[in-house]
């Protein structure tokens, strides 16, 4: 193979690796969004809202 062909192969492999990493990050992001939604919809989060508002006014 020529140097150009080697570089093309290397770049294609890098693109594939980055695509896989992106899929993993997107899945992790969705998981964290769910955790965040669960927290914000929890009873304890709703009950402590006045305390958070007061503490932010200082």
N, C-alpha and C positions, 0 to 999 in steps of 0.2 A: 504494500500500500504506500501511497505517497503521503507526504506530510499533511496535505490538504484533506485527504480521505481520513487520516488518523484524527485530525482535528474535528472533522464533521462527525465521526463516530463518537468521539469524546463528548462533544456538545449535545448530541442526541441522547447519550446516556445521562448527562447532567440534567437535561430537560425532563426526562422520565423520572429521575430521582426527585426533582423539584415538584413534579406533579403529584407524586406519592406523598411527599411531605405536606403539600397543600391540602390534600384530602384528609390527612391526619389532623392538621390544624383546624380545618373546617369542622370536623367531627368533635374535636375538643371544644371549639367555640360553641357549638350547639349544646354540648353537655353543660358548659358553664352558664350559658343563657338560661337553661332549665333550672339550674341551682339558684341562680339569681332571681328568677321568677318565683320559685318556691319560697325564697326568703321574703321577697316583697309582698307576697300574698299571705304570709303567715300571720296568725293572730298576734303573736308577740310583736311583730313589726308594726302592726296597726295600733296596738295598745301603746307602744312606746313613741309614737309619732309626736305627741306634745312635748315629750322630754327632748327629742332631737331638735325640735323647733326652738325650744328655749335655750338649749346649749349652743345653737348656731347664732343666737342673737348677741352673745357676749363678744 
